[in-house]
């Protein structure tokens, strides 16, 4: 379904080789091709379906390989199901653990602080303590924001909370739940979620659609907060002027909709746009650029199929009014945390998107040009880890936490 025709592949090879060779306009195409290091697509398994991409390069981009010698080190192996990693201003890391604990690690990976005072989390299935982020003014106000699965009388839901890190960093003070992604549901799947701050200090929160057939349809329902990107203030109110603020029966905090299980969200520092990654079922994992008011299709339009092997809905991949993914995978790699590399330390990585793969057991490096993926690499595939979350450290290294409890540092030798 996703093979690239020879003309497209040749164009991609020349483009990538031009970058790698520092093309100055005087080299012939033959010379460029001799210096090219691209390969066939990194995915070698058959797709789950015969679905066709909407455009060339939307899946199975040409393979690329990092030239820079890398050092891969496990700097902590004592974490308990870590779910998120956040940079602190002093170079340390703030990490959540799914069962409901939060830790601060030193820059070298050693445990520094164990934080208490968090509300109870529902650590069942895919629920638990999930993402964490610090206030843009953290250095002065010490405020932390996080989300988690919360039990209610009618089921469970994703809750967003905030609190102040105590001066001794041992506990969270004045905890307040600012938002709940309703409706609650009696299930333990697909909560999402990541938290980002915009330039005005408001929050973007991604929410999962909770998985089951009877609830996932609400990803298309503007009166429900699940399967969405939510845009809220630090007090949990809808940011004024949202795309659905004047839509009858719509939640005014909804920014975008039609998402399945968005466990990845990050800013593209080169364009300022919001990028998102989400799980498909069997195939159909997506990378999207999130724009206000857009519908990303789930469960009406998808490149995936049901776990049972049948079509999702009517088996539609392209439809008017539905925003196409920038990129998709089939088979699934189960993408979780994502980050753009924005350091000069590993120069060839600058502007690349890195994706933590759970079921795929690798970190995907995506080379981006004009909002299209023109190359893909699989890193740390030999480690056999489920990579949950990623960040670029202050030192220019890429850091990744795994479900197995490790913190990896991937750096220039």
N, C-alpha and C positions, 0 to 999 in steps of 0.2 A: 504493500500500500504506500510505502513512504520512500521508495527508492528515488534517487535524484538522477535526472537524466544527464547525459554526458555533457551537454552544453552548459547546464547549470553548474555541474561539478567543476568543469574547466574554469568557468568564470570565478567560482569561489576560490579555487586553487590559486589562480592568478592574483586575486585580490589579497588573499592572506599572504602569499609570497611577497607581494609588493610591500606589505607592512613589515614582514620579517627581514627583507633585504634592504629596507630603507630606500625604496625606489625613488630615483631622482628624475625620472622622465627620459633617461638616456639608455636604459637597458632594453634589450629585445625581450619579447615574450618567452623565447626559448631559454634565454639566460635566467629569467625569473623562475621558470619551471624547474630548472636544475637545482635551484636553491630552496625549493619548496619542501616543507616537512609535514604537509598534511597527509592524512591517510583516509581509508574508508571510514564510514560512520562507526562510532564506538559500539553501537548496539548491533549485535550479530544474531540475536534470537528473532524468530518469526513474530510478527505482530499478532494480536489476538483477533483482529478483524481485517477486512479488506477495505476499510474506509480510506478515502483519499484526502490528503491535506488540501486546504484552501489555496495555498500558494507554495511554490518551491522553497525549501528550506524551513518550513514550519515544523518539521520533525526530521530526525536523523541527519543533522547537519554534518559536514565533513569533520573527521576527527583531527585534532591538533595535539601537539605535545609541548609541554613546558621545556624550554631550553635551559633555564636557570637551574643550576644544581640546588637541590632542596635538602633540608635536614628535617626529618620527621621524628618528634620526641613526644612520649607520653609524660606529661609533667604532673599529673595527678591520676591515680587509679582507685581512689577511695570514695568517689561520689556515689550516691544512691539514686539511680534513675534521674539524672539531671535533665531538665527540660529547656532551660533558657540560660543564656550567658549575656551579661551586660557589662560594658566598660565603665569603671569608675574614673573620675577625673585624675586620680593619682596613679593610674596604671594597673590597679587591682581589678579583680573581676567579681561581680555579683552574680550568683548562680542560684536558680531554684531547683529543688528536688521534688519529684512528683508527689511523694507522700505528704508534703506540706512543710518542708523545711527550706530555709534560705541560708546561704553561706557566702562569706567573702573569702576569696582566695588571693594570696599575694601574687605579684606578677610572675613569680617563678613556679606557681601552681600549688604552693603549700597552703594548707588551710589556715586562715587568719582568725575569722570570727564565725560563730554560729548564732543566727538571729532567731529570737523567739518573739511571741506576741502576735502571731498571725492567726486569723480566724480558721476554724476547722474546714478542711477541704474534703470533698468526696473523691477519694483516691480509688476509684473502681473503673475498670475498662480503660478507656482513653481519657478519663477524667483525672483530676488531681490539681496540684499547684502547677500553673502553666507559665505564661510569660511574665517578664519583669522589665521595667524600664525606669530610669531616673528622670526627675524633673529637669528641664533645661537649665534651671537655676539651682540645681542640687547643691552646688558648692556653698550657697548661702542659705537655702531653705531646707536641705536634707530630706526632701520629699521623694518617696518611692511609690510607684504605681505597679500593680500586678493584677492578673486575672486567674480565675480558678473555677473548678466545678463545685457548685454549691447545692446542697440538698434542701429542697423545699417540701411543703406538704403535698404538692401536686406532681413532684418529680424533681429533676435536677436541671440546672441551667448554668450558663457562664456568667460569673459575677466579676466586676471590675472594682478594685479597692485601692485606697491610697493611705499612706501613713508616713510619719516622720521617723527617720532613723535616729535612735538615741545617740547622744554625744559619745557614749562608750561603745556604740555599734553592737550592742548586745540584744536589742529588741526594737520592735516597731511600736511607736506611740501614736495614740489618737487615731486608731484605725477606723476608716469610714468606707462603706460600700457606696460607690457613686453611681453604679449602673448595673442593671441585670438584663441580659439578653432573653427576653420572653418571646414565646411561651416556654414554660418548663415542660419537660418530657420525661417519661419513665423509661429511660434508656441510658447507656453508658458510652455512647459512641460520638465522635466527631463534634467536639466543642470549638474547634479552631485551636489556638488563637494567638495573634501577636498584637503588640501595642507599639505605636509610633507617635512621636510628637511632630506637629507641623511647625512652621516658622512663627506662628502666633502663640504657640504653647498649648494648642488644643490637641486632643487625642484622636488618632485613628485606631480602631479596634476591629480585627477580623473575627467573624463568628462562623462556626460550623453549623450545618443544617441537621445534625443529630442522627443521620444515617439511615433510619428505617424508612420503608416505602410510604408509611402513613404520615410522616412528618417532613420528609425531604422536599415535598412539593411546596412547602412554605418558603423555600429559597426564592420563589417567584412572587411571594405574597408581601406587599409593602406594608401590611399591618403587623407583620412579624419581624423580629430582629435577628432571626437566625438565617444563615447562608448569606450574610451581608458584610459590607464594610460600613462600620458605624463611625460617625464624626461627632464627638462630644467635647464639651468644655471640661475643665478640671473639676467641676462640680457635678458632671454627669448630664448636663443639659445639652440639647441639640445645638450645635453651632448655627447661629442665625444664617439664613440665606441658603440653606441646603437645597439640593435639586428637587426634593419632594416636599419642601416646606409648605407649599400651597396645594398639594395633592390631597384630595379627600381620602380619609381613612388611612393615610400613609403615616408611618412614623417619621417625624421631621429630621431625625438624626441619621437616617439611612443615606449613605453616600453612593453606594453601588450595590448591585444584587445579582442573584443567580449563581452563587458560589457553593461549592460542595464542602470541602474541609480545608480551609485556608490556614495552613500552619506556617506559611512563610510570608513576610512582608518587609519591605525595605525601601529606602529612598535611593534613586539613581542620582549620585552627586553631580554627574555631568549634565543632566537635563532637568533635575528637580522633580521628576515624575515618580509616582508611587507604583512600585512593582509588587506583585503578589504571586505566590506559588500555592497550588492546591492539589490534593489527591483526586485522581479519578478512581473508578472502581477497578475493573481489569483493563488497564490502559486508560489513556485520556488524562493523565496528569498534565497540569497546565502551568505555564508562566504567562501572566497577564500584566498589562499596564492598566492601572485602575484610574478611570476618569469619571467625573461626577455624573450621576444619573444613568450610567451604562448598565446594560443587562448582559451578564456573562454566560447565560444559557442554562445552567443546571436547574432541573434535570430534563429540560426539553431538548437541549442540544449538547452533544458530547462526542468525543472521539473514543470513549470507553464503552465497554459492554458490561452487562450484569455479571456478578460473581458466578451466577448459575450458567453463564454462557450465552444468554439471550440478549436481545436488544434492550437498551434503555429507552423506554417510551417507544417512539416510532422510529428510532434509529437514525435520527437526523444529526448531521454534523455542521451544516451551514444553513442559516436562516436570516432573512431580513430582520433588522432590529436587534440582532444578537452580535455582540462583539467577539471577534475571533481571538483565540489565544495567540500570543507572540510565538509560542513554542509549545509542543506537547510530546509526551512519550507514550509509546506502546511497544512492548509491555511497560508496566508501571515501574517506576523507581521509588515511589512513595516519598515525594519531596517534602521536607519539613522546613527548618530555618534556612533563610537566604541572606546574603550580604553582597554588596558591591565592594570590590577591592579598590581602595582609593589612596594607595600609598605609592611612593616612588621607589621603595626598597626593592620590590620585584617588579621592574619596569614593564615587562611584557604582560603582567596581570592587571595593570591599571585600567579601570573601566570594565573589567570582566565581572560577571555575575557568578557567584559560587552558591551551590545548592546542596544542602545536606540530604543524602538519600538514606531512607530507612530500609525498606525492602531491597533496594538496589545495593546497599552496603558499600557506598562510595560517596565521595564528594564530586559533584559535577561542576566542571569549570565551563562556563559558556562565554564565548567571545562575541561581543555585541557590536554591531555597526548599524547606525540609522534605525535603531529599535528592532533589528532583526538578528537572529542567532546565525553566525557564519562559521562557527567552529565549536566543537565539544570535546572535552577531555574528562576521563575518569581518574580521579586521584584516590589513593589509599584503598583501592579495591582489594588488595591483598590482606588487609587487616581484618576483614570479616565483621566490621562494626556497623551498627545502625547510627548514622550521624544525625543528631537531633537539632543542633543549633550551632551557628557560626558567628564569628565576629572578627574584624581586623583589629589587632591590638595596637597600642600606642607605638610599639616597636616595629610595625610594618609586617609582623608575622600574622598568619591566619590561624585562629584558634577554633577548635571544634569540640563540643561535648557529645558523648555517645550514650545510648541507652544502657550500655554495659558499665557505665560509671567512670569513664576516662575523659581526661582533658588532653587533647592533642595540640601541639604547637608545630605548625608547618612554616618553616622559615628559610631564608636564603643562607646557604652554607658560607 
